[in-house]
Amino acid sequence: ATLRQCLEESDTVWKVLCDTDGDQGFSDYTKIALALSDRCIIPLKTNVNDFSNRCVPMMEELFLMRQSGEAQARIQMIVWNEVDVYKNTASPVSGMITPPKAAQGVISMLNALVAEVAATYPDLFYNAPPLDASDIEPFTSASTMCMRSFGVTGLAAAEHGLPFCSMREGKLQGGRLVYEIAAEQRQQLQHNVIELADRLNDPPLGA
């Protein structure tokens, strides 16, 4: 029996996360992860070239796997990573943060490209693509989100090998730098990560 069959037949409810660099090269490991999964989350920086040259080919490969019956996974969400924050309030591109105006423009453009891909490849996305190209907001709100830049807190966590949420407020000595860990920033990061975790449980749009 395959691992997927074992999980489906188990009396225990499982939530298995598979981490793979699918946009770097569609390797056999990526194919195994997608064959095992029901949903796919794609983290990507807000870069149009990365989206067009790395993300779109990966989505096309997943579409072909679904067509051939090799995979059942659908793309649930694209997470725009390392987004700079202007204000900690909701905005047209995020329910939690307001990026600088220029960044909002780039994210809005990328969201429109995501909607185009969804319209081109039916049944590829977890949420049904928009029927009207002039009304993509419900789809993009359900299928994308912004993850703020982790800044100094992220650098300190990476250097010390610590989850950022476990770090204490105050100074933290690094190899060459002294990091200042601010409780407010750490809390904002936690809220953003919790937002992502909660959205993984969202039902399909319109369900």
Salt bridges, closest charged atoms under 4 A:
GLU8 OE2 - ARG4 NE 3.08
ASP23 OD2 - ARG54 NH2 2.45
ASP38 OD1 - ARG4 NH2 2.47
ASP50 OD2 - ARG54 NH1 3.48
GLU82 OE1 - LYS45 NZ 3.76
ASP123 OD2 - ARG66 NH2 2.69
ASP123 OD1 - ARG74 NH2 2.63
GLU180 OE1 - LYS171 NZ 2.89
ASP202 OD2 - ARG199 NE 3.88
